[in-house]
Amino acid sequence: MKKLKKYRKYVPLYVLALPGFIYLFINNYLPMTGLVMAFKSINWQKGIWGSDWVGLENFEYLFKTPDAFNITRNTICYNLTFIVVNLIVALLYAILLSEIRNKIAVKVYQTIIMLPFMISMVIVSYLAYAFLAGDKGLLNGLLSSLGLETVNWYSEPKYWPVILVIINCWKGVGYGTVVYLSSIMGIDPELYEAASVDGIRGWQKIRYITLPLIKPTIITMLMLSIGRIFYSDFGLFYQVPMSSGALLNATSTIDTYVYRGLITLGDVGMSSAAGFYQSMVGFVLILLANALVRKYSNENALF
């Protein structure tokens, strides 16, 4: 009875949390029953549960394909580059904005840098096409005006690693900037005032106060990114290059490869196996990254 009375006072909080729990169950946990599709040859006449069990055969498509090394390399290398570039640029923007004393100006800058994040990748792909397409593209127009040779961007794979990194940074860095800026704004101003009294200036304040105090936020953002290192932004890698065949070696990732395979073969089991594989690798990477953080800085580990 004492335990019942103890938890009774939390009933209003449980009721408030109930819609969130229901949403998580329906949206995150109930679909996990579909993992069985990765191990079956789906026959819609028999249904998912009645379809034949094939074990690991669906995973062979992903690992035995001649493009397996290329799509895995692209997925990992692009994501590692995105993580590093976006982290550096977002931190620089956040630190620069934190130095602006006018709050209205900060809000304006925040709105500007968040605009790309709030538009869809479909719009981004059309903007990229307008910028890069043929002789009428804005970039080729600029090259022509400078007397330089124009480039057929959608036929030249060598330029696309840089193009994709720039587009990803332009679209995603605003979110990271706002997160880091919020952490910086939460730092006690008296710390900076005390540092100024001790003769610490400029970069030293950033090095010895700002960066150490927002380190937990940086670690959290990095671990969330590491957990999705085997995933790729489908819109970025499929829509922005306009699915150009000439660019496949430079732009094909696990997600786009599976999508093309699904469209061509209609094999739902194969695509489910790829998603299951990506999720498991992401889960293991988060555990390893958290263990590494806990080893060197236990207070900054997520769990």
Backbone torsions as a table, in degrees:
resi	resn	phi	psi	omega
1	MET	NA	-37.7	-179.9
2	LYS	-63.7	-40.0	179.0
3	LYS	-65.6	-38.2	179.5
4	LEU	-63.6	-42.8	177.7
5	LYS	-64.8	-35.1	-179.3
6	LYS	-62.9	-41.2	-177.2
7	TYR	-86.9	-15.9	-177.3
8	ARG	-62.7	-33.9	-178.2
9	LYS	-69.7	-16.1	179.1
10	TYR	-93.2	0.6	-177.9
11	VAL	-55.8	-45.3	178.2
12	PRO	-58.7	-36.2	178.3
13	LEU	-68.4	-39.3	177.5
14	TYR	-63.6	-38.7	179.2
15	VAL	-65.4	-41.7	177.6
16	LEU	-63.2	-36.4	-177.8
17	ALA	-81.2	-15.5	-174.6
18	LEU	-56.2	-47.1	178.5
19	PRO	-57.9	-38.4	177.9
20	GLY	-64.6	-41.8	178.4
21	PHE	-64.9	-40.6	178.8
22	ILE	-63.2	-43.1	178.9
23	TYR	-61.6	-46.6	-179.5
24	LEU	-61.9	-39.4	-179.3
25	PHE	-65.4	-46.6	-177.7
26	ILE	-71.4	-41.1	-172.5
27	ASN	-88.1	-29.2	-173.1
28	ASN	-112.7	-36.4	-173.2
29	TYR	-100.9	-41.0	179.6
30	LEU	-59.4	-41.7	178.8
31	PRO	-64.1	-15.9	-178.8
32	MET	-65.2	-18.0	175.5
33	THR	-64.5	-21.3	178.9
34	GLY	-73.2	-4.7	178.1
35	LEU	-60.8	-23.6	-179.9
36	VAL	-62.7	-22.2	-180.0
37	MET	-63.8	-25.6	-179.7
38	ALA	-68.0	-17.0	-176.1
39	PHE	-114.9	15.7	-178.4
40	LYS	-130.2	154.7	170.5
41	SER	-92.9	101.7	-169.5
42	ILE	-69.0	123.3	173.5
43	ASN	-124.2	110.4	-172.5
44	TRP	-66.8	-20.5	176.4
45	GLN	-70.4	-33.7	178.3
46	LYS	-86.9	-19.8	-176.0
47	GLY	87.7	167.9	-176.8
48	ILE	-63.3	-46.6	-175.5
49	TRP	-76.2	-23.8	-179.7
50	GLY	-90.7	-9.5	-179.3
51	SER	-66.3	157.0	-176.0
52	ASP	-70.5	139.4	177.4
53	TRP	-80.2	127.9	-178.0
54	VAL	-120.7	4.6	178.0
55	GLY	65.7	-123.9	-174.8
56	LEU	-96.8	11.6	-177.3
57	GLU	-60.5	-35.1	-179.0
58	ASN	-66.3	-26.3	180.0
59	PHE	-77.0	-20.4	-179.3
60	GLU	-63.9	-33.9	-179.4
61	TYR	-58.3	-38.7	-176.8
62	LEU	-77.1	-37.1	-172.7
63	PHE	-93.0	-25.8	-177.4
64	LYS	-95.5	-7.3	178.5
65	THR	-65.6	144.2	178.4
66	PRO	-63.6	-17.8	-179.9
67	ASP	-92.0	5.0	-174.3
68	ALA	-57.9	-46.0	-178.8
69	PHE	-64.9	-42.7	-176.6
70	ASN	-64.4	-47.3	-176.6
71	ILE	-70.5	-34.6	177.4
72	THR	-68.2	-44.3	178.2
73	ARG	-60.3	-46.7	180.0
74	ASN	-60.9	-45.1	-178.0
75	THR	-60.6	-48.1	-176.7
76	ILE	-71.0	-47.7	-175.4
77	CYS	-66.0	-41.9	177.5
78	TYR	-62.1	-45.4	-177.6
79	ASN	-66.3	-38.8	176.1
80	LEU	-62.1	-41.8	177.9
81	THR	-65.0	-43.1	178.6
82	PHE	-59.5	-43.8	-178.2
83	ILE	-60.5	-48.4	-177.4
84	VAL	-66.9	-49.7	-176.7
85	VAL	-64.2	-47.7	-178.0
86	ASN	-64.8	-36.5	178.1
87	LEU	-62.8	-49.4	-177.4
88	ILE	-64.0	-47.5	-177.3
89	VAL	-66.7	-42.7	-179.9
90	ALA	-63.3	-41.7	177.9
91	LEU	-63.9	-42.3	178.7
92	LEU	-61.4	-46.3	178.4
93	TYR	-61.5	-44.8	-178.0
94	ALA	-62.7	-42.8	-179.9
95	ILE	-67.0	-41.0	178.6
96	LEU	-63.8	-43.0	179.5
97	LEU	-66.8	-34.3	179.7
98	SER	-66.8	-21.5	179.1
99	GLU	-83.2	-11.6	178.1
100	ILE	-82.3	121.8	-174.5
101	ARG	-83.5	-21.0	-179.1
102	ASN	-79.5	112.5	-176.3
103	LYS	-64.2	-35.5	179.3
104	ILE	-64.6	-42.7	178.7
105	ALA	-61.8	-39.6	178.8
106	VAL	-62.5	-43.4	178.9
107	LYS	-62.5	-39.7	179.3
108	VAL	-63.8	-46.7	179.5
109	TYR	-63.7	-39.5	177.8
110	GLN	-60.6	-44.0	179.6
111	THR	-62.2	-42.8	-178.2
112	ILE	-63.3	-47.3	-176.6
113	ILE	-74.1	-20.4	177.9
114	MET	-84.8	-16.4	-177.7
115	LEU	-55.3	-48.2	178.7
116	PRO	-59.1	-35.3	-179.2
117	PHE	-65.2	-29.4	-174.2
118	MET	-89.1	-6.0	177.3
119	ILE	-98.9	154.8	-175.6
120	SER	-77.7	161.0	179.4
121	MET	-69.0	-21.8	175.4
122	VAL	-62.6	-45.8	178.4
123	ILE	-64.9	-40.6	178.5
124	VAL	-60.4	-40.4	-179.0
125	SER	-64.8	-38.4	178.1
126	TYR	-70.0	-36.2	175.9
127	LEU	-64.6	-41.8	178.1
128	ALA	-63.7	-40.3	179.6
129	TYR	-64.6	-41.5	178.2
130	ALA	-64.1	-29.6	-178.5
131	PHE	-81.4	-32.8	-170.8
132	LEU	-108.8	-20.3	-167.6
133	ALA	-68.4	121.5	168.6
134	GLY	48.7	-160.6	-179.3
135	ASP	-71.1	-20.1	-179.1
136	LYS	-88.1	-4.5	178.8
137	GLY	-66.8	151.0	-177.0
138	LEU	-62.1	-38.6	-177.9
139	LEU	-69.0	-42.5	177.3
140	ASN	-67.1	-33.0	175.1
141	GLY	-62.4	-39.5	177.6
142	LEU	-66.7	-42.6	178.7
143	LEU	-62.2	-40.6	179.1
144	SER	-64.3	-41.7	-179.7
145	SER	-65.3	-24.0	178.3
146	LEU	-91.9	0.9	179.5
147	GLY	78.4	19.5	-179.0
148	LEU	-100.5	160.7	-178.6
149	GLU	-73.9	135.8	179.4
150	THR	-78.1	163.3	-176.1
151	VAL	-127.9	138.2	172.7
152	ASN	-86.4	88.5	-169.1
153	TRP	-61.0	-33.7	-176.6
154	TYR	-83.1	8.4	174.9
155	SER	-124.3	2.7	-176.3
156	GLU	-118.5	94.2	-177.1
157	PRO	-61.0	-28.6	-172.8
158	LYS	-63.4	-22.7	-178.9
159	TYR	-86.3	-17.4	-167.9
160	TRP	-74.4	-28.8	172.4
161	PRO	-56.5	-40.4	178.9
162	VAL	-72.0	-42.7	-179.3
163	ILE	-60.3	-45.6	-178.0
164	LEU	-66.9	-37.4	177.7
165	VAL	-64.6	-42.5	-179.8
166	ILE	-64.8	-45.4	-178.5
167	ILE	-65.4	-43.8	178.6
168	ASN	-61.2	-42.1	179.7
169	CYS	-65.5	-44.5	-178.8
170	TRP	-61.1	-39.1	-176.8
171	LYS	-82.4	-33.5	-170.9
172	GLY	-104.1	-14.5	-173.0
173	VAL	-69.6	-24.1	-179.6
174	GLY	-61.7	-40.4	179.8
175	TYR	-62.9	-47.9	178.9
176	GLY	-62.0	-38.1	179.3
177	THR	-60.7	-45.1	-179.4
178	VAL	-64.3	-40.0	179.0
179	VAL	-63.5	-48.5	-179.0
180	TYR	-68.4	-36.8	179.1
181	LEU	-64.3	-38.6	177.8
182	SER	-61.8	-39.5	178.2
183	SER	-66.9	-40.7	-179.9
184	ILE	-65.3	-40.4	-180.0
185	MET	-65.1	-20.7	179.6
186	GLY	-84.1	-3.5	179.0
187	ILE	-76.5	136.2	-179.0
188	ASP	-62.5	119.4	180.0
189	PRO	-58.2	-25.3	-179.5
190	GLU	-63.3	-25.7	177.3
191	LEU	-64.9	-41.5	178.6
192	TYR	-69.6	-38.2	178.9
193	GLU	-64.4	-42.1	178.2
194	ALA	-64.9	-37.3	178.7
195	ALA	-66.1	-38.0	178.7
196	SER	-64.0	-39.3	178.0
197	VAL	-62.0	-35.4	-179.5
198	ASP	-81.8	1.9	176.3
199	GLY	90.0	11.4	178.6
200	ILE	-83.7	132.1	-175.5
201	ARG	-130.7	157.7	168.2
202	GLY	43.3	-117.4	-174.7
203	TRP	-58.6	-32.7	-179.7
204	GLN	-62.6	-37.2	177.1
205	LYS	-63.5	-41.0	179.4
206	ILE	-65.4	-42.8	-176.2
207	ARG	-69.9	-42.0	-172.1
208	TYR	-99.3	-13.7	-179.0
209	ILE	-120.5	-59.4	-173.0
210	THR	-63.2	-57.8	-175.4
211	LEU	-61.7	-44.9	178.1
212	PRO	-62.0	-36.3	-175.9
213	LEU	-78.5	-22.9	177.0
214	ILE	-100.7	9.4	179.8
215	LYS	-57.7	-41.0	177.5
216	PRO	-59.1	-38.5	178.3
217	THR	-66.2	-42.2	178.7
218	ILE	-60.9	-44.9	-178.9
219	ILE	-63.7	-42.6	179.2
220	THR	-61.4	-46.1	179.6
221	MET	-63.7	-39.0	178.8
222	LEU	-65.3	-41.9	-178.6
223	MET	-68.0	-36.8	175.8
224	LEU	-63.9	-37.5	178.5
225	SER	-70.4	-40.4	179.6
226	ILE	-62.7	-35.6	179.5
227	GLY	-63.1	-20.7	180.0
228	ARG	-113.5	26.0	-175.5
229	ILE	-71.0	-20.1	177.5
230	PHE	-96.3	5.1	172.7
231	TYR	-105.1	160.6	175.7
232	SER	-137.3	155.5	177.0
233	ASP	-71.3	105.7	-174.6
234	PHE	-58.2	-42.9	-179.3
235	GLY	-62.9	-39.9	-179.1
236	LEU	-64.6	-43.3	-173.3
237	PHE	-91.6	-13.8	-180.0
238	TYR	-110.4	-46.8	-174.9
239	GLN	-81.9	-41.3	-177.6
240	VAL	-64.0	-44.9	175.9
241	PRO	-75.8	2.5	180.0
242	MET	57.8	29.6	179.2
243	SER	52.2	36.8	-179.8
244	SER	-69.6	126.8	-179.5
245	GLY	-61.7	-32.0	-179.2
246	ALA	-68.1	-17.7	-175.1
247	LEU	-104.0	3.4	-171.9
248	LEU	-59.3	-41.4	-179.2
249	ASN	-61.0	-31.7	-176.8
250	ALA	-93.4	-19.3	-172.3
251	THR	-121.6	-7.7	-177.1
252	SER	-77.1	129.7	177.4
253	THR	-125.2	179.5	-178.9
254	ILE	-58.7	-44.9	-177.2
255	ASP	-63.3	-47.6	-178.3
256	THR	-69.4	-35.0	179.0
257	TYR	-65.0	-44.1	179.3
258	VAL	-64.6	-39.7	179.2
259	TYR	-62.3	-44.9	178.8
260	ARG	-63.9	-38.1	177.2
261	GLY	-65.7	-38.1	179.4
262	LEU	-66.4	-41.3	178.9
263	ILE	-66.2	-39.6	-177.0
264	THR	-76.2	-47.8	-173.7
265	LEU	-97.9	-22.8	-176.2
266	GLY	66.6	26.5	-175.6
267	ASP	-91.5	98.3	-178.7
268	VAL	-69.3	-36.1	-179.9
269	GLY	-61.8	-39.8	179.1
270	MET	-64.1	-44.5	179.7
271	SER	-67.2	-34.7	176.6
272	SER	-66.5	-38.2	178.4
273	ALA	-63.9	-40.4	179.1
274	ALA	-64.2	-43.6	178.5
275	GLY	-64.2	-39.3	178.2
276	PHE	-64.2	-43.9	178.9
277	TYR	-60.9	-45.1	179.9
278	GLN	-63.1	-41.2	-179.3
279	SER	-65.6	-42.6	-178.6
280	MET	-66.6	-41.6	178.2
281	VAL	-64.0	-43.0	177.7
282	GLY	-60.9	-41.2	179.0
283	PHE	-62.8	-45.0	179.8
284	VAL	-64.6	-40.8	-179.6
285	LEU	-64.1	-39.0	177.5
286	ILE	-63.6	-42.6	178.2
287	LEU	-62.0	-43.6	-179.9
288	LEU	-66.4	-43.3	179.6
289	ALA	-63.9	-41.2	179.4
290	ASN	-66.8	-38.1	177.7
291	ALA	-64.1	-38.7	179.0
292	LEU	-66.2	-42.8	177.9
293	VAL	-64.4	-42.9	-179.0
294	ARG	-63.3	-32.1	-179.6
295	LYS	-66.5	-39.7	-175.3
296	TYR	-100.9	-22.5	-179.6
297	SER	-153.1	81.2	-171.7
298	ASN	-58.1	-35.6	-177.3
299	GLU	-70.0	-16.8	-178.9
300	ASN	-98.4	-0.9	179.0
301	ALA	-71.6	150.6	179.8
302	LEU	-74.5	-34.9	-178.8
303	PHE	-155.0	NA	NA
